[in-house]
Amino acid sequence: MKLLIVTVVEQFHKEILQLFKKAGIENFSGSDIDGYKNAPSLLRTSSWFPSEKSGAESSMFFSFTTEDKVDVLFKLIEDFNENMETNNPIKAVVVPIEKYI
């Protein structure tokens, strides 16, 4: 059993759901989040309100799943990220589960 965590900008929300389906991961949870990157100081000073920072609308998904499904999803995500034109790749991590009920 593995804990899979995936983050994606809102632009690719539908795509990640399709990738989950292709990988056979049908049980997962999701939440809307704000994603942040450290912007260069030049960009902050050129803003109308330089003290304000805004995050990118993003989503985080997690699932308790098997290693074989994680492997399939990682391959699908790698292929997707290689073909994207933005600098916001889908990110995924896996955390091993020692015990579960």
C-alpha positions as CSV (number, residue, x, y, z in Angstrom):
1,M,0.0,0.0,0.0
2,K,1.3,3.4,-1.0
3,L,0.1,7.0,-0.4
4,L,0.1,8.8,-3.7
5,I,0.0,12.7,-3.6
6,V,-0.4,14.7,-6.8
7,T,-0.5,18.4,-7.4
8,V,-1.6,20.1,-10.6
9,V,-2.5,23.6,-11.7
10,E,-6.2,24.1,-12.4
11,Q,-5.5,24.3,-16.1
12,F,-4.8,20.5,-16.1
13,H,-7.5,19.4,-13.6
14,K,-9.4,17.4,-16.3
15,E,-6.2,15.8,-17.6
16,I,-5.1,14.5,-14.3
17,L,-8.5,12.9,-13.7
18,Q,-8.1,11.1,-17.1
19,L,-4.6,9.9,-16.1
20,F,-5.9,8.5,-12.8
21,K,-8.6,6.6,-14.8
22,K,-6.1,5.3,-17.3
23,A,-3.9,4.1,-14.4
24,G,-6.8,2.3,-12.8
25,I,-6.9,4.5,-9.7
26,E,-10.6,5.0,-9.1
27,N,-10.6,5.8,-5.4
28,F,-9.0,9.1,-4.5
29,S,-9.6,12.4,-2.8
30,G,-9.0,16.0,-3.9
31,S,-8.8,19.5,-2.6
32,D,-8.5,22.9,-4.1
33,I,-5.2,24.6,-3.0
34,D,-3.2,27.7,-4.0
35,G,0.2,27.0,-5.4
36,Y,3.1,29.5,-4.9
37,K,6.4,30.0,-6.5
38,N,9.1,32.5,-5.4
39,A,8.8,35.2,-7.9
40,P,11.9,37.3,-8.8
41,S,12.0,40.6,-7.0
42,L,11.8,42.5,-10.3
43,L,8.4,41.0,-11.0
44,R,7.1,41.9,-7.5
45,T,8.2,45.6,-7.8
46,S,6.5,45.9,-11.2
47,S,3.2,44.9,-9.7
48,W,0.5,47.5,-8.8
49,F,0.4,46.0,-5.3
50,P,3.9,44.7,-4.7
51,S,3.2,43.6,-1.1
52,E,0.4,41.2,-2.3
53,K,1.2,37.7,-3.4
54,S,-1.3,35.6,-5.1
55,G,-1.2,31.9,-5.6
56,A,-2.1,29.9,-8.7
57,E,-5.3,28.0,-8.5
58,S,-4.3,24.4,-8.1
59,S,-5.6,21.0,-6.9
60,M,-4.1,18.3,-4.7
61,F,-5.2,14.7,-5.0
62,F,-4.3,11.8,-2.8
63,S,-5.0,8.1,-2.9
64,F,-4.0,4.9,-1.0
65,T,-3.2,2.6,-3.8
66,T,-0.9,-0.2,-5.0
67,E,2.6,0.1,-6.4
68,D,1.7,-1.2,-9.8
69,K,-1.0,1.5,-10.3
70,V,1.5,4.2,-9.1
71,D,4.0,3.0,-11.6
72,V,1.5,3.3,-14.4
73,L,0.4,6.8,-13.3
74,F,4.0,8.0,-13.0
75,K,4.7,6.9,-16.6
76,L,1.6,8.7,-17.8
77,I,2.5,11.8,-15.9
78,E,6.1,11.7,-17.3
79,D,4.7,11.5,-20.8
80,F,2.2,14.3,-20.2
81,N,4.9,16.6,-18.7
82,E,7.3,16.0,-21.6
83,N,4.7,17.4,-24.1
84,M,3.4,20.4,-22.1
85,E,4.1,23.9,-23.2
86,T,3.9,25.6,-19.8
87,N,6.3,25.6,-16.8
88,N,3.7,24.0,-14.5
89,P,4.3,20.3,-14.7
90,I,2.1,17.8,-12.8
91,K,4.0,16.8,-9.7
92,A,3.6,13.5,-7.8
93,V,5.2,11.8,-4.8
94,V,4.7,8.4,-3.1
95,V,4.9,7.8,0.6
96,P,5.2,4.3,1.9
97,I,2.6,3.2,4.4
98,E,4.0,1.1,7.3
99,K,0.6,0.3,8.9
100,Y,-3.0,0.8,8.0
101,I,-6.5,-0.4,9.1
